[in-house]
Amino acid sequence: MTTSIRVAGAIAIALLATACTPGAAPSPDPVTPIDLTSNIKLVAFDDCDSMLEGLRAAAVEHAQSFQVMPMAEAADSAARSTTGAGNQTHSTTNVHEAGVDEPDLVKTDGERVITVNRGVLRVLDAASGKVTGTLRLVAEEQSWAEANLLVAGDRALVLFNNGGYVPAATARAAVRPEMLASPRYVMVDLAGTPKVLGSMSPANAIHVDARMVGTTVRIVVRSEPQVPMPQYDGAQTQKEMLEAVKETYRKAPLDAWLPKYEIESNGQTSQGAVKCENVSHPAEFTGRSLVTVHTLDLNGSFGTTEPISVAADGDTVYGTQGSLYVTSNPLWWGGFFPMPIAVDVEPMPIAEAAPATPVAPSPDPDMPTQIPDPGKVAPEAQPTPSDAEKVGPTAEVVSPSPSGNDDTVPEVVPVAERTEIHRFDVTGAGAPRYVASGSVPGRLLNQYSMSEHEGHLRIATTTTPRAQDEKSESGVYVLKADTLAETGQVTGLGKGERIYSVRFIGPVGYMVTFRQVDPLYTLDLRDPQAPKVTGELKITGFSAYLHPAGDGRLIGVGQEANTKGQTQGTQVSLFDVRDPGAPAVLSRYHQEDSATQAEWDPHAFLYWPQDGLALIPLATWGADYYDGSQALVLKIGDTIEKAGVITHPKPGDPNLPLDPSIRRSMIMGDTVWTFSDLGVKISDKASLADRAWVKF
């Protein structure tokens, strides 16, 4: 989910710090995942009455009581691409699938460069580098709001996600209410002086992600029924709380369930809601959340295409030119955070809680980690965890005590984790068509864990153990795209480890798992009924992102590690995968005591094959947060060589709430452009010498 990864860790820590204070409302238990493997039937509600009845009944059936987590346990629980193919003269956003654009901080059409930064949209002339247009979209005091862009022709869509960047000065302070506000999507006219054409704001929703094919944008949001949960005063038993929760769902009116939104256009504001007949559900569902897909043609306006909803959860989006997949892991969405249990797999922290300050790197953004003080991060990142540090999802099972006392704390036992998958047909320009739902065991890492190919969806997951004597393992499941029914599987990979990166390229798959060493698996997926492992390469460290480099080569970006699994700094690897049975390392580059945003955000990675250049942002352990930032430039041929480093200036006043880290890079003709909150530097592509600095 793209909902402000940069701030999620900070918000999580702040919430955890307040969630268990006296008088605070307890968190609800996680939702038990539904096995949708054989329940692929789709049902649309006949009318509003049937919708209300169905959602109420499902919510009551799957209702779970509240449970208060002790402070210590709560803290534990929070611990195709820019290839420039052909004769292109400029790079574009590094995306998963060719022809499917993804929101990012910077966009270009080769003549203009459009960027959104601290609430301000800027248009720069690609030839001169001069700013030709500026448009402030939020009040200056809300400049922390994180935003991304989609651009088509003279139209831009600015997507303000929930929350935003928390400045270093306030990262440890209480979270302001506006940081948790609903998302807002703003359409901007780029012809001449930039101006706002309209906006749409889903009410009480969480932004999941968006994709654009041509000029058609699909925006995915998640919402929950707006029903007041019963107040917990410490006197109720678990049984009483459960019944009180159920009663709130039984009485919830239709208005509480229907996803709502607000549209602003030409100075007029209108309210809208998803129509009952546009709400569907799989054969089994919990009724505790809805995923809504809004459709927008960037050449048109908001509100011309009716949104559709599905009674489901959503946290990860993967799109092709004809399909939109939304997946979720219910154990992470039933409450604010999952209940802890010791398992044989590392905790999965958000890697970028403090964006310019290196933190223990991890490719999984679903769990928060500690926010270190700038310049005080130890180089021993991500050691092998002790049993007390290991956490995993569970669900509550209430077992009566021998005494029959209702006040006995219920037994919390682990539940098999599953990933739910929902597919939409987006081949037309109008509203998408809800096609199928299914599920597979385990949890996926990110959108790169999925790939649609020749009528099948391949999805890679890690299964969390449910007992101390079990080990985690990973696998790939092949599903029919039209029904999401399973066709084949290969499991048992990386015993005791978890997935750190996945890449599917046509009929071949590559998977990296890690705990102490990095097995790179190659997978033969030509036969959907019998996928198989064809090769395995064990090296130290891990690759958190894999990028195709052509000619049977694969680039890996991640961390080097010692034999104990302790990370040692940024590592870029060049793999020879021409022989699927014998993958090999051609070259490796290691930058000690460092990390790169490209490990968890592929948009930060740039590969320009015409010149064999790769660029990644770089942050160094122990460096002063305000000493400026760097982009590492590598020359990739038969070996990987360091071409140089591009550095941005110091931010000056350390009290300014600015992120000095370089976050994106771009090739424009014979120049390299690098972007940070401070501005954009234009450098000579051949020599990396400075040409211009444009201060924001």
C-alpha positions, 0 to 999 in steps of 0.5 A: 500500500502506498499510503505514506510509507515515509510516515507510517512508522512514525504514526505507528509509534505515536499510536502505540504510545497512546493506545495503551494509556489509561482510558484509551480505547482498546484495539479490536482483535484481527479478523480471521482470514477467509479461505476463498480458494474454492469460494470464487462465486461472485454475488451482487446485492439485489437492492439496498435492503439486501445489501444492508442485511448481508453486511450486517449479518456478515459483520455480526458473524465475524465480530470479535471482542476488543482486547487490551494489549499491555504496553510492552506487547504493543511495542513488540508488535510494532517493531517493466521499467525505466529501461529507456529502450530504443531511441528514448532520450529521457527516462520515465517512472520505473513501473512494474508493467509496461503500459501501466503507469504508477503514481510517483513524485516526478513525471516527464514527457520529455519537454516538461518535468512535473514534480510535487514537493511539500504541497507545491506542484512545479513545472520545469522546462526540460531544455533549460531546467527553469521553473515555468509554473508553480501551484501551491495545493495545500496550506503551507502549514500542511506542507508535510502532506505526502503526494504523488503524480499521474500525468497525461498530456496537459492534465495532472492528477495529484494524489494526496495520501492519508497523512504525510511526511512527519518532519524530524522535529515532530516525528516523536511528538503526538500525531496531529489529527489532520495527519489521519485525514482522508485522501484527496485527489486534485486534477490540475491543468498544466497548459499555461499557468497551472490551475486546479480543475477539480478534486475528489475526496473519499470520506473516512477512507484510506488510500490504497493505490492507483494505476493509469492506462492511457488516460484512464485512472483507477483509484483504490480506497478502503473504508470501514462501516462508520458505526460507533464502537462500544466504550470500554471502561475496563469493567466488561467481560470479553463476552459482554464486549463481544455482544456489544460489538455485535449489537452495534452492527445489528443496528448500523443504518445503510448510511454507515456502510455506503462509501461516500465521497465529495467532488469539488468543481467550478467552485461547487461542492457535491456529495456522492455515495456508491450505489447499492447495486454497485456493491458486490461481495465474494461468497464469503466476506466479513462485512467489516470493510469495503474496497472501492474503485473510482474511475477517472479519465484525465481528459474529463472530470470527476464524477462521470463514471460511477464507482464500484465497491466490493465487501473486502479488504485491500492493501496491495494493488497490482495492475496490467493493461486489462486487469486490476488486482487488489489483495489483502492480509486480513490479519493485519487489517482486523485491528490496528496491529496484530497480536504478538506470538513467537514465530520463526521469522523476522519481524517486518519493520517499515524501512523508511520511518525517518526518510533521510536517516538510515534505519534497519532496512527491510523490504516489507512496509507493513510493520513499523520500526523504531525511528532512530535519531539522525546520525546515531544508527548503529551499523549492525542492522537487522540482527537475527531476532531472539524469541522475544523479538519475534512477532506474527499474526494471531487470532483470538480463540476464547476458551472457557476457564476451568472456573467458568470465570468470564473475566479470564483472559482468553487464550490467543492462538495463531491462525493460518495466514492467508492473502485474499485476492480480488480481480477487476476487468479494466479493459474498458474506459468505464467502470471496472467489472468485478471478476473473481475472488480467491485466496492463497496461504501466507502473506505477499511482500508487495505488488512484485509478488504478483504477475499475470501471464497468459491467462494465469496469475502467479503469486509468491507468499511466505507462510508464517509458522503457527507453532514454535517447532514449525518453520516459515517457508515460501512458495509460488501459487498459480491461479487461473486469472478468470476464476482465481482458482488454483492451477498449480503450486511449488512450496517449501522454499526458504525454510525458516526464512521469508521473501525479500524480493520477487520478479516474474519475467514471462515464464520465468520467476526469481525469488530471494529469501533471507535469514542469514544467507540469500538463496536466489531461486529460479523458477520454471513457470511454463506449465501452470499446473507444475511450476518448479524450482530449477536453480538456487544460488546461495550468497551472503546478504539479500536483494530487496529489489530485482530488475531485468537488465536484458541478455539473461541478466538480473540486477539485485539491490539490497544489503550485504550481510555477514554469516550471522545475517547482520546487514553490512551496507548497500549491495548491488549485484549482477546475476547471470540467469541465462541458465535457469539451472545454474544462476551465477553472480557476475559482479557485486558492488558493496557500499559499507554502512549504508542503505538505499530507498530503492530497497523498499521503493522501486520508483527510486531505482533508475536503470538506463541501459543505453549507457549501462547506468544505474542510479540509487539514492544513498544514505550512510550510517552515522552521517549527519542528517544535515550534511546533504544527501547522495545518489550513487551512480554505477556503470553496469557492464560485465562488472559493476563499477562506481561511476561517481556520486551526485550530492545535494547541498546542505539544507542550511537551517537544521530546524527547517522541516525538510527532507534533504535526501535525494529520492528520485533521479531521471535521465534527460538527454545528456543530463542526469536530474536528481530530486530532493525536498531542497530542489533539483540538481542537473548534472552532466551524464558523462562526467557527473559535473554540476550544470545547474541547481534549482532550489525549491 
